[in-house]
Amino acid sequence: MDPPRANATMCFMAEASRPNRLRQATITFIGAWPTITILLYALNPLIGDWPMPLQTALLALLMVIALTWLVIPGLMWLAQRLGV
């Protein structure tokens, strides 16, 4: 069984290694807003006649893919390079 002091130290280290929520939210917004704007402009001529639930389903799918594998990793890399 770990001594209480070791558990407290591990708890503190876990808190320190968590990303700053405000920084994370800001980076997500900076990535999400232009991504959704570009997708809306690009897809509207193609899917503008579709029912709204289908439009939003496709938009959400493409946005999640773009944010998860392209936009957010790129912005996190840039933020680290800039020291933000």
C-alpha positions in Angstrom: 0.0 0.0 0.0 1.4 3.4 -0.9 2.1 5.9 1.9 -0.3 8.9 2.0 2.5 11.2 1.0 3.1 9.4 -2.3 -0.6 9.5 -3.2 -0.7 13.3 -2.6 2.4 13.8 -4.7 0.9 11.7 -7.6 -2.4 13.7 -7.3 -0.4 17.0 -7.5 1.5 15.8 -10.6 -1.7 14.7 -12.3 -3.2 18.2 -11.7 -0.1 19.9 -13.1 0.0 17.8 -16.2 -3.6 18.6 -17.2 -4.1 21.0 -20.0 -5.3 24.5 -19.2 -9.1 24.4 -20.0 -9.2 28.0 -21.2 -6.2 27.4 -23.5 -7.9 24.2 -24.8 -11.2 25.9 -25.3 -9.6 28.9 -27.1 -7.6 26.6 -29.5 -10.8 24.6 -30.2 -12.8 27.7 -31.0 -10.0 29.0 -33.2 -10.0 25.8 -35.1 -13.8 25.1 -35.1 -15.1 28.4 -36.3 -13.2 28.6 -39.6 -13.6 24.9 -40.2 -17.4 25.0 -39.9 -17.5 28.2 -42.0 -15.4 26.7 -44.8 -17.4 23.5 -44.7 -20.7 25.4 -44.9 -19.6 27.4 -47.9 -18.2 24.4 -49.7 -21.0 22.0 -49.0 -24.0 24.3 -49.3 -24.2 24.1 -53.1 -24.0 20.3 -53.0 -26.3 19.5 -50.0 -28.4 22.7 -49.7 -31.5 20.8 -50.8 -31.1 17.9 -48.3 -33.2 17.8 -45.2 -31.6 19.6 -42.3 -30.8 16.5 -40.2 -28.8 15.0 -43.1 -27.0 18.3 -43.7 -25.9 18.5 -40.1 -25.0 14.8 -39.9 -22.6 15.2 -42.8 -21.3 18.5 -41.6 -20.7 17.1 -38.1 -18.9 14.0 -39.5 -16.6 16.1 -41.7 -15.9 18.6 -38.9 -15.0 16.0 -36.3 -12.7 14.3 -38.8 -11.0 17.6 -39.7 -10.7 18.9 -36.2 -9.5 15.6 -34.7 -6.8 14.7 -37.3 -5.9 18.0 -39.0 -6.9 21.3 -37.4 -6.4 20.7 -33.6 -3.1 18.9 -33.9 -1.8 21.6 -36.2 -3.0 24.4 -33.8 -1.5 22.6 -30.8 1.8 22.3 -32.6 1.7 26.0 -33.6 0.8 27.0 -30.0 3.7 25.0 -28.6 6.1 26.6 -31.2 4.9 30.0 -30.3 5.1 29.3 -26.5 1.4 30.0 -26.0 
